């Protein structure tokens, strides 16, 4: 059984991050399963901190992006939206180049909050960063006429 609200295809994932920050830095939603969402990011010198490794803020942005998209895919997006409340990220290993992959899986999907675990791994499947993301589920307000 899937955790997602409605039908979501791999093709429709490409549209989700189009035109925003995630697209600007190169985050691509790459795979979806019954209980996970995955995104990739190519590590380039533009994403390095001053000492030549992937910036921790970029890892945090990758984790929050994949977790936030996953959270919003679990709700009726006409009635609700999910907004980040708290992000924790533990950076475990530096990455200089290559592609990193972030996988988000839910710890809790509730009516008012969600908690997601995100693992970021390098091309050799080594754990780079672990994150926990808490999302608030809030009603969408009717737009003012």
Secondary structure in CASP SS format (residue, H / E / C, confidence):
PFRMAT SS
TARGET T0000
AUTHOR 0000-0000-0000
METHOD secondary structure of the structure
MODEL  1
X C 1.00
X C 1.00
X C 1.00
X C 1.00
X C 1.00
X C 1.00
X C 1.00
X C 1.00
X C 1.00
X H 1.00
X H 1.00
X H 1.00
X H 1.00
X H 1.00
X H 1.00
X H 1.00
X C 1.00
X C 1.00
X C 1.00
X C 1.00
X H 1.00
X H 1.00
X H 1.00
X H 1.00
X H 1.00
X C 1.00
X C 1.00
X E 1.00
X E 1.00
X E 1.00
X E 1.00
X E 1.00
X C 1.00
X C 1.00
X C 1.00
X C 1.00
X E 1.00
X E 1.00
X E 1.00
X E 1.00
X E 1.00
X E 1.00
X E 1.00
X C 1.00
X H 1.00
X H 1.00
X H 1.00
X E 1.00
X C 1.00
X C 1.00
X C 1.00
X C 1.00
X C 1.00
X E 1.00
X C 1.00
X H 1.00
X H 1.00
X H 1.00
X H 1.00
X H 1.00
X H 1.00
X H 1.00
X H 1.00
X H 1.00
X H 1.00
X H 1.00
X H 1.00
X H 1.00
X H 1.00
X H 1.00
X H 1.00
X H 1.00
X C 1.00
X C 1.00
X C 1.00
X C 1.00
X C 1.00
X C 1.00
X C 1.00
X E 1.00
X E 1.00
X E 1.00
X E 1.00
X E 1.00
X E 1.00
X E 1.00
X E 1.00
X E 1.00
X E 1.00
X E 1.00
X E 1.00
X C 1.00
X C 1.00
X C 1.00
X C 1.00
X C 1.00
X C 1.00
X E 1.00
X E 1.00
X E 1.00
X E 1.00
X E 1.00
X E 1.00
X E 1.00
X E 1.00
X E 1.00
X E 1.00
X E 1.00
X E 1.00
X C 1.00
X C 1.00
X C 1.00
X E 1.00
X E 1.00
X E 1.00
X E 1.00
X E 1.00
X E 1.00
X E 1.00
X E 1.00
X E 1.00
X C 1.00
X C 1.00
X C 1.00
X C 1.00
X C 1.00
X E 1.00
X E 1.00
X E 1.00
X E 1.00
X E 1.00
X E 1.00
X E 1.00
X E 1.00
X E 1.00
X E 1.00
X E 1.00
X E 1.00
X E 1.00
X C 1.00
X C 1.00
X C 1.00
X C 1.00
X C 1.00
X C 1.00
END
